[in-house]
């Protein structure tokens, strides 16, 4: 597990730290800066990059660190994850806390300095974790909290019936009253006026501390995935997106329908999470996306977890499901070993075995196979939509999120998401996804999706000194992106050091 590096304490406030003999990545250009470039850190930011234009480097510094010729990339992002929702894990005590601590520590070990939590029903849980990280009691990245704004009865704002509260509590997810400042969901009544919707957005921002506003277009209920959930229709979506924009807060939407895709683009939602899986997008849809500024987080790892050639899956014999089965079989055990504590892995293996039989029941009572049947079209329909979105401008606007830990991996497993980009796009003789694309996706494009690109996401003077040091060339090999790092600077502090810097 990551522990603070002793070098953290060696840099007094205001000291200038010069990094030399490194290959610094210019993510926008898709290449390294000239080898003569060094980098000066002061007060947590990149103060200068002398030698970038071949000029002599005589910049004074109190400390000089030799990077041993290694590659240096900006700190990476996971733009779509969940800290508390751990699929397949019922434990609410010490084991759960150890798993969460491992997940966050592993993020630093893989160069991930930002994780956005896109849904937490009890904000006290994540606030405690953020406090521990800020105090140094827990190793982890920066956490950014999205607040869900929804009509009551929506997919992720269910009516708080006794059965719902009991089920959520059983899963370790307290369903806090929506009126409480501690709830991660702010609701408004069905048929609410535009002003009521705007007021809900303001409560999310000023009362709950939203760093992003999240919506949902899914017409099915959470857990059961049966129809009947209240959806975010056009009038409230337009009002909510506009209000967030006026407040300077970015927006995202859980998007699984083609109609939701269209409405979100027209409303100017900043990022789309997931992919439309109900039908293929039209040429007009793709033109609408191309003309927008909207980012997309395809979260291909969701398909990795939910698409199986299981009994009861109407897409069971589709060639894309068969192809995914082959890929998953080759990496599934490795993903489990990387992501989960030994005590947790058997649960995921049991899930896999149950899915092959067409069901998944907790303690033989609660059937959770519904989402696996509902999301079965992610690969055959969503995958095709992803290819077309990528070609219509998504290459420059994809962000990196993996829906951890709803999917069977941790927040640190963005390397699997990049492997799934390769699996989905580099096929049939095409090679449209490169190492440079992977690096941009997980850095500057993700920073832009979160509205953080002025300070993070690239190596430039004036930006925060989040720097991942690694062996290998990320421009040549996309597998480098999200792989274990040799060292990591965060806010200019050396927080991981496996190479004796």
Secondary structure, 3 states (H helix, E strand, C coil): CCCCCHHHHHCCCCCEEEEECCEEEECCCCEECCCCCCEEEECCEEEECCCCCCCCCCCCCCEEEECCCCEEEECEEEEEECCCCCCCCCCCCHHHHHHHHHHHHHHHHCCEEEEEECCCCEHHHHHHHHHHHHHCCCCCCEEEEEEEEEECCECCECCCCHHHHHHHHHCCCCCCCCCCCCECEEEECCCCCHHHHHHHHHHHHHHCCCCEEEEECCCECCCCCCECCCCCCHHHHHHHHHHHHHHCCCEEEECCCHHHHHHHHHHCCCEEECCCCCCCCCHHHHHHHHCCCCEEECCHHHHHHHCCCCCCCCCCCCHHHHHHHHHHHHHHHHHHHHHCCHHHHHHHHHHHHHHHCCCCEECCCEECCHHHHHHHHHHHHHHHHHHHHHHCCHHHCECCCCCECCECCCCCCHHHHHHHHHHHHCCCCCCCCCHHHHHHHHCHHHHHHCCCCCCCCCCCCCCECCEEEECCCCCCCHHHCCCCCCEEEECCEEEEECCCC
